[in-house]
Amino acid sequence: MVSCFHHVSLARSAECKRASRRLLPSSIRSAVKSNSSLLSVERPSISTSLRQRLFSAFTTVVFTATTFANPVATTASVLAVPDVAGLSANPVKNARALLRNALPVANKPVRQVQKHLEDISENLRVPGVDFRGVQKNVNAAIRTLEKGKAVIVKDVALENKEEVQQVLNKLQTELLELKRIAENEDRQALPGKQQQVLEYVGQIEEAMIGSFPFEVPTEFQSLPRLEGRATVEIDLTFTQNPNYEKGKMLLMIDGYNAPISSGNFADLVVSGFYDGMEWQRADGFVVQTGQPSDGSVGYKPTGLSAIRNIPLEIMVQGDSVPSYGETLEDMGRYREEPVLPFNAFGTVAWARNEFDNNSASSQFFVLLKESELTPSGTNILDGRYGVFGYIIEGQDFLREIKVGDKISKMKLISGGEHLINNKSGAQSEGQSQTITDADV
């Protein structure tokens, strides 16, 4: 179904990058560029000798390579390393933090409150916990919220102001509790309380968005699209793992930054397309599924013989609308970073034909590596494949999935009201929906 590959983690030093580009022979650079498939819906071929030359070139310059099962092609281009995106100096690898960062919100006080609270994660990584750092960040968040509360409320959409005022009150109360926990150096209670207050911050930020922030290009408006965010519940049945029988994961899909990609997935979910489907790839780097049982490479809407394809869709940091149809390298923007990067364990993106950026349909993959291996701006996935969401709960089950295990059911449990052009005919209003066979 797809090609397995060498994953290349590029050196973080920009000077090493430039040196590596000079040292790598031009013939190898050309070979890399012409054989840069990653997660294709069709298996490319590449000669053994070329694989050996590519692998040798990478491992003898400034790269480290990890070989995964059944390697078929090398998959890295030699890219320069831009500054790391995110609200902290280190790559952000937490899925919920990435989603908060990705919200189209520019309110300075609330973003500062978020930054102080996110930075506690760095304090927690210090052996024994840096409680002085935690207290400093909590106190800064409390001060910033107190000073900026009026500015925060001013930027909230009118219909959300009353609700946000209540959330702000809860946030202030829980920040004081977080401060008490930090002062008592309660390392057990600290992470949970940090995440709770960050959830409140995220609710406030999302309430600031109001109407959908941009218009999807005319040529794609007939496709399903998601004008907001939605949560998908994924029920798993393990048939190949003796340690588990059932499992459940939650996936948040982000229509603010990938409306076509997210809408396509949401439409397939409510149609029941993935229900009962087996996982078709599990190689330690990704798990993947979505190939129909008839052997075709994508989804064919009822009554049609043609596969429904969607364009490659990437929102770049600093842009107000996504780019369509081209990779960042194609656009000459390889130094820039996507808003939705491959930083987190559980990053979800569309697979596609290696030679056609706009060939994604129903096959998707989930990344099983974190940003230490693939930091944003230095990996071989960002800007080439369209991320549309992150697994936010049940990530541990991802490690257990084997080929032949099943998705027993997918349900859109929130955000269904944001789905436009739902081709399945199933429709949801309000806060949640559960689609059954009777509905479709």
N, C-alpha and C positions, 0 to 999 in steps of 0.2 A: 504493500500500500504506500509506504513512504520510504525515503532513504534514511538510514542511520548515518551517523557522521562523526567526524572528529570535532570535539568542541575545543575551541581555542580561547584561552583567557589571555587578553593582551596586557602587556606591562603597563603600569599606570603612569610612568614617567613620560612626559611629552618628548624629552630629549632622546630617550630610548626609542620612542616611536619613530622619530625622524631618522635615527641611526639605523633602525631595522629596515626602514623603507629603502635606504641607500644600499644596505647589505644584501637585501633580497634580490636575486637575479631577476631581470626583466621578464625572462621566460616564465619564471615561477609566478610573478605578479600577474601576468596575463592568464596563466592557467587558473589561478585562484579566482580571478574576475569572471572567467568564462564557465567555471564549475562551482558557482557559489550557492548551490541549492542547499536548503536546510531541511525544511519540513514540507516536502512536496507530496502532492496527491498521486504522483507517478514516480516510479523509481528510475533515477538517471543511471547512466553507466559511465564508468571512468576506469581507465586501465590501471592495473596493479602497479606498473612502473611509475605512472604519474602520481598515484597515491603516495608511493614511497618517496618520490622527489619532493612532493608538497610537504609531507610529514617531516622529512629530514630538514627541509629548509626552515620550517617553523621552529623545530626543536633546537636547531643550532644557532638561531639568532637570539631574539630576546623574549620568545614566547614559551609558555608551558602548555603542553597538550595532554588532555585526558582522552583515551580511546574508549569509545563505547562499543557495544556489541555490534558485530557485523558491519564495520565501517565501509561505506561506499564512496563517499566523496569528502574532500576537505571543504570547509565552509566559511572560511574567514577572509575578509579583506583587511589589508593593513590600514587601520584608521588612526588618525590622531585622536588624542584624548582631550575632550573639552572639559571645562569645569563641571564638577558634579552638580546635578540639579537637586532641588529639594530645599527644605527649610533648615537643614543642618549641614555641617561640613562633611559628614560621612554619608555614603549612599543609603537612601531610605529603602529598607527591605520589608517593612511591615505593610501588609496589604491594605489595612484600614487607613494607615497614615498616607500611603500613596493615593488612595481615593480621596482623602481630605485635601491633599495638596492639589489634586486635579480639578477640584471645584472651581468654576469660573467666578471667583470672588476676589476683590481687590481691597476690601476693607482692612485698613492697616491695624487698628487695635485688635480685632478678632484674630488676624493672622499672627500678631505678636503673642497673644495669649496662647495660641496653638503652638507656636515655636517653643515657648518656654516649657510647655507641657510635654511636647514631643522630645525635647532635649533630656528629659528625665530618663528616657530609655538609655541614653549614653551613660548617665550616672549609675544605672542599674547594672551595666556591663562591667563596671569596675569591681575587681575582687573584693568581697565584703560590702559592697555598695557604697558609693560616694554620697553619704547622707548630707554633708555640707552642700554639695552641688544640688541635691534634690531640694533642700530647703531654700536655696538661692533661687532656683527656678520657680518653685511654688510661690514664694513671696513676690517675685517679679510678675507672675501671672495674676496674682491678686491685685497688685498695684495697677497694672495695665488695664485690667477689667474695670476697676473702680473709676479710673480716669477716663476711659474710653467708652463707658456704657452708653452714653447719649449718642455718640457717633455710631456705635454698633446698631442701636435701635433705629436710627435715622435711615440706615441703608437696607433695612429689612422691608420686603414687599408689604404693602399696606394690609393685605388680607392675612398676613402672618404675624403682625406686630403683637397682638394679644398673646398668642401662643409662645412667641419668642420671649416675651417678658417673663412668662412663667418658667421657661427653660433657663433664662438668665438667673432668676432667683434660686433655682435648684443648683446651677453651676456655682454661684457664690457660696451656697451652703456646703456643697461637696468640696470646694476648694479649701475651706476652713478645716474640714475633716481630713483632707489630704495633708494639710499643714501639720495637724496633730499627729498623724501617722508618721510623717517624716521626723518630727521632733522626738517621737518615741522610738524611732529607728526600728519600726515594725516592717521588716523586709518581706514578710509573708503577705501582708495586706496592701503593701504599696503598689505593686503592678496592677492589681485589679481595680483599685481606686483611680489610678492614673488613667486607665482605659475608660472608666466610667465618665470621668470629667471630660475626656477627649470626645466621647460620644455626644455629650451635650454641646461641645464646641462645634462638632460636625453638623448637628441639627440646626444650630444658629446660622452657620455658613450656608447651608443648603436653602434655608428660608430667605436668604438674601437674593437668590437668583431670579425669582419672579418668572417672567415669560422666557421661553427658550431663546438662547442668546444669539442664534444665527439661523440663516435659511440654507437648507440643503440644496445643492445645485439642481437645476431643473431636470437634468437628464437622469437623476437618481430618485426623483420624488415619487415615482410609481412603486418603488421598492418599499418593503416594510421598514419603518424606522422607529427609533425609540427616542422621544424628546424628553429625556430625564433619566432617572436610574430605576432599575428593577432588581429584585432579589429572586433567584432561582433556587429551589430546593431540589437536591439531587439524591434520590434514594438508590443505594447500591445493594446488589446481591453478589456475594462472593461465592463462586463455584470452584475456584482454583486455589483458594487459600484456606487451609485447615484451621487457622486461628480465628477466622471471622465468618459470620454468616450474613450479617446485614451491616449497613453503615449509612450515614447521612452527611451530606456536605451542603453548605450554603455558598452560592456564587453571586456576587454583585456585579451586574453589567452596567456600563457607564455610557449612556446615550448623550451626555453632555460633550464628550470628546470623541465618541465613535457611534453616531446615531444609526448609520446604515448597518455597520457590523453588529451592533447590539440589537437592532430591530430585526435583522435576519435571524439571529439566534433566538430571540423571544418568540418570533413567529413559529419557528420550528418546534420550540418547547410547547407552546399551546396547541400545536397541531398533533402532538404526541409522537413526532418523528423519532425521537431518541428513546422512547419507552421500549424496554425489552432488548435494546441493542447491546451487543458485547463490546468491551474495550478491545481495540484491534491492534494496539501497539503499547508496549510497556518495556522500555529498555534502560531504565535507570535515570534517563535524562528528561524524558517526557512520557506521558500517557496520552493516547490519542484514540479517537473514534469518529464516527459520522459517515462512514462509507455505506451506502445503501446495500441491502442484501442482494439486489439484482446485479451487482458487480459494477454498476456505473460509479462515477467518481463524485457525484453530487446529487442534490435534491431536485426532483422534478415535480412541480406543482400538479395537483390533481387535474387530469384532463389534458395535460401538455406533455409533449415528447422532449422538449428541450430542458436542459438543466438550468436552474436559476443561479446565476453567478452574481457576486457583488464585487465592487471595486476595492482595491487596497486603500485603506482609510487611516491616515495618521495625523493626529493633532500635534504640532510641534510647539515646544515651549516658546511663548511669546506671541504665537499666532492666535487670531480670533476665530478662525474656521479651519477645519481639517484640510489636508492636502489629499488629493485623490489620484489613484492610478500610477503613481511613481514612488519608488523608494527614496529615502533621503539621499542615498548615493546617486541615484538617477538625477535628482534635482540639484546636485552639487552642494547639498547641505549636510554632509556626513559628519561635520563637527557639531551639529546641533542635536538636541535630544527630544524625544517624544514626551508628551505629557503622561502617557501611560507606558512606562518602561518595563522591560523584562527584569525587574529587580527582585520580585518576591517569589518565594516558593508558592506555587499555585497561580501563577500568571496564566491567563487563558487567552488564546489567539487562534486565528483562522489558519489552517494549512491551505496551500495552493500549489498549482503547477509551477515548477521552478522557472519556466520561461514566460509565464504569463502572470503579471501582477494582479490581474483582475479576474482570476479563475477560482477564487474561494467560493464555496457553496455551502456544504454541510459538515465537512470534516474539520474538527478543531483539536487542538492539543493543549495540554496543561504542563507547564514547566515544573520540574522537580528539583531545581537548583535555586540558590539564593544569590544575593548580589555580591557576596565575597568572590564567587566564581564568575559572575557575569555582571559587574558593575555597569550602571547606565553610562553610555557613551564609549565603552570599551568592549562591548560584547558583539557577537555576530548576528544577533536577532533584532536589536533595536533599529527601527527605521526600515526594516525589510518585511516584517510580518505584522499584521494588524491586531494589536491587543484590544480587547473589548471588556475585560473584567478580571476579577481576582477571586479566588476561593477565600472566603473570610471566616468560615467555620468548618471544622472537620478535616483540616489539612492532613492530619495523621493518616487518614484513610487513603490518601493519594499514594503513600509509600507502599501500601499493601495491594494495590490493584495489579492484577496480572491479566495477560491476554486470555479472554474467555470469561472473565468476570463481567457482570451485567449492570447496566443502568435499568433498574426496575421501573423507575418513574422519575420524570422531571415535572416540576410544578412552578409556575410563576406565582409567588406568594405575596409580592408587593410590587407596585409600579406598573401594573397592567394598564392603568389609565393613560400611560404615556406612550403606548404602542399605537402607531399610526399605520394605516394600510395593512391591517392584520389580514393576511390572505387566507388564514385557516378558517375564518368565520367565527371563531371563539372570541368573545369580548368580555372585558372585565371593567368594573367601575369600583372606585373607592380604594381602600387600603390594601386589599388582598384579593387573590383569586386562586381557585383550585379548578383546573380543567380536567374533566373526565371524558371518557369515550362518548358519553351521551351528549356532551356539550359540542363536540366536533362532528 
